[in-house]
Amino acid sequence: MPTSAPHKIPSAIRLPPELLQRVDHYARQLESELHVSVSRSDAIRRLIVLGLEDAEDVRDAEHAMQEKGGISLGAVKAEYGL
């Protein structure tokens, strides 16, 4: 019995033209590196996954520092205006 791909829920978002240009540039870079066709949707999905993984890593690191009694990332950002 063939397995089907997981169901994907369509989602529409509005992005400023400058951001779409950056996404398209990223898609072209991926195409060049991977030698496969990369759609704008493919690029957006990849960027979302990478961004979420990065945010989760930062959150995990901040929790680990707080558990050890260290300064939090939020405090560092506030001190340096980030």
N, C-alpha and C positions, 0 to 999 in steps of 0.2 A: 504494500500500500504506500503510495507516495506521500511524503510529508509536505505540508504546506508551510510557507514562510509565516513567521509570527504576524498577527494582525497589526497593522500600523494605522493609527488614527491620524487623519489629515489635520494639519494645523496651519493656519494662515497668520503671518505676522507682518507688520509694517516696519520697514527698515529705511533709514535715510539713504539717499543715493551714494554718499561717501562710504557708508558701511557695506553696501552691496558691491561697490567697486573693490573693496578690500577682500570680500568673500570671493568674488570672481578671480581676483589675482591669486588668492590662496588655492583655488580650484585649479588654475592653470599651473601653479607650481607643483601641486600634487600630480597632475597629469604628466608633467615633465619628469618628475622623479620616479613615478610608478609605471609609466608607459601604459596607462589605461585611461579611459574616458571618465572624467569626474564632473558630475553635474553640480549646479549650485546647491541643490538639496543635499547631495552627498557631502559637499564641503561644509554646509551649515551643521549637519548632523555630527560630523567629525569634530568641528570646532566646539560644539556643545559638550560632547563627551570629554574632550581634552580639558575644557574649562571646568567642568564638574569634577573631574579627577584631580585637577590642580587645587580647586577649592577644598575638596575633601582632604587632600594631603596637608594643606595649610591648617585646616581645622584640627586634624589629628595631631599635628606637630604642636599647635598651640595648647591643646589639651594636655599633651605630654609635658610641656614646659610648666604649665600651671600645677600639674601634679607634683613636679619636682621643686616647686616653690620659686620657679623662675618668673621673669617678667613676661607678660602676655604680648602677643603680636599687636593687639589693639592698643596697648600702652605705647609700644614702639611707634606705631603709625601715628598716634596722637602727638607724641613728642616731636616727631619729624614732619608733621603736617601732611602725612600721606593719606 
